[in-house]
Amino acid sequence: MKILIADDHQFIVEDLKDELAELMPDALCMGTSDPNEILPLFRQHRFDIVFMDIEMPGTNGIHLAQKILEEEPLTNIIYITGYTKYAFQAYQTYASAFLEKPVSTERLRDALAHLRHPVSNLTDEMIESEYAGQAIIGKKIQKWREERGMSRQELANALKVDLRTVYRWECAERSPDIPTYMKILQILGKSADLI
């Protein structure tokens, strides 16, 4: 999960970063007190949640949020402001929350628990390491190969691939493509249901 905090007061940015580090330790959390950095940072990182101040020098956070939502409509905007007069205008952007400063931990926790667009804490890297190679496919290939009493070299020979290829599959450096995986299942006497 990626979070941006945008407020023209640096101490508010730092306070929120500290709070979020406690509440969501796995999240990537960045902040800026320069309104001119908000859109470039967003375009670079495509944040899932943006905490947005409303009154900032030379700009309005609601207008910035509208630009963000034009580019990424599923971004969760959480307004943080000392001015409740903006509440109606803020909700017209389908904000996930409107928090009045100072933001309490309870209100912050509640806003994160009720996002308009729920965000998974799974990153692409976590999915790749968890569901490809070592954790699933690689370990299964190794287990099935060992159950058959086959060496890596024997499996490599049966597949007509290099020994290093089998090693890379089992060590999660790579994953076999689907036709190769089906051939592995056939050689190791496993059902096609395991695809």
N, C-alpha and C positions, 0 to 999 in steps of 0.2 A: 504494500500500500504506500502511495506517495502523497505527501501532504505539503501544501504551501501555506505559509502564514504571511499575510500582507497587511502591515499596519505602519503608519508613518512614525510611530513611537517605538524605537528599538527595544526599550525595556519590555514592552508588551509582547513583541516578537519573541524575545528571549524567555519571558515567563511562560508563554504558551508552548514553546518548544520543550521547556523543562517538564511542564504538565503532561504533554503528549508523550514524552519519552517514558514517563511513568505508566501512563494508560495503555500505550501501544508501542512497546519496546522494539518490535520488529519493523515498524514503519520508517520509511525514509522521510525525514522531516526537514524542510528548508524554510528559511524566512528572509524577508526583505523589508526594509523601512523606506525604500526608494520606489515610489509609484511607477517610475519609468522602467524598472526591472521586472515588473509583474508579468506582462505579456511575453517578453522574451524568455523568462524563466519557465512560464507555462508551456510555451511552444517547444522548449528544449526537453522538458521532463514529462509533460502530459500528466499532471497531478490528478489523483482521484478525488481529493478534497482540497478546497481552497477556503481558508479562513480569510475573510475580506473586510477590512475597515471600510467605512463608507465615506467619511469626510477626510480627504487627504489633500495636501497642497497641489493645486493645479489639476486635480481630477476628482472623479466621483467613483467610489467602489462599485456602485450599482452598474454604471456604464461599463466599467472594466469587466464585471461579471457577465454582462450581456455579450461582450466580445468573446470571452472565454466559452460561453455556452453556444455561441454560433459555431465555434470550431469543434467543441466537444460537448454535445448536449447532455451527456450522462455524467458530467462533472458535478459533484456535490459542493454547492456554495453554502458556506456558513458565515453569515454576516456577524461581525463583532463591532459594536458601536456604542457610543454614549448617548446617542440621539434616537429616542423611540419614535420620533416623528417620521422616520424612514421605513417603519415596519411594513406598511401597506405596499409601498413602492418596491420594497425588497421582496416581498412574497409574490409580486407579479412576475418575478424572474424564476419562480418555482424553487425558491431556496430550500435547503434542507433544514436550516435553523436560523434564528435571529437571536443573537445573544447580546445582552446589554452588559457593558463594562461596569465594574470589574467582573470578569467571567469566573463563576465558581466552579469547582471541580465537579460538583454534582450536575450542574447544567451542561458542562462540557461532556461529561460521560453520557448524559441523556441524549445530547445532540448526536454523538457518535453512534449511539445504539439505535437511532431512528433516522438514519440517512435515507433520503429519497431514493437514491440509487445505491443499494448495498454493494460494498466493496469486499472482495476476498483478500485475505492477507497472504494468499499464495502468489509468489512471483513466478515469472517465466523460468528463472533459474531453478527455483524449487521444484517446479513441475518437471523440468528436464532431468534434474538429478534424481528425483523421487520415482518418476514413472518410466524413465528410459534407462536402458543399460543396467547398472549395478543393482538398484533396488528391486526391479521387477524382471526385465527381460534377461539381463546378463546373469543374474544370480540363478534364474530358472534354467537357463541353458547349462550353466556349470553344474547345477544339481542333477539335472536329467542326464547329462553326459556322464557324471560320476556314477549315477545309479546304473547306467548301462555298462560300466566298467571300461569306458572309452577314454583314451587320452585326447588331449587337445589336437595333437598331430593327426590322430585317426579321424576325428571329426573334420578337421581341415581337409584331409585327403578325400573323405566322402563327399564334401561339398565342393571340392576343387577350388579351394581358396588357400591363401597363405596362412601359416600358423599364427602370424601376428594379428590377422583379422579376427580369428577366434578369441585370441587373448584380449584384444580391444573390446570385443562384445562383452566378455565376462568381466572386464574391469571397468565397464561403463564409459569407456572413451568413445565408443560408437555403438550404434544399434543396427541390427540387420534390417534390410527392407522387407516388406511383407512376403514376396515370393521366396526369398531366402529363408525367412522365418518358417514358412510352411514346409520348406524342404528340410529344415532342422527338425521340425516336429515329426516328419515322416521318418527320417533317419533314426531318431531317438525313440520311435514307437509311441508318440503322443497323439492325442486326438486334436483334430482341427478346431474343436471347441475352445482351445486355449489361445486362439488368435484374439 
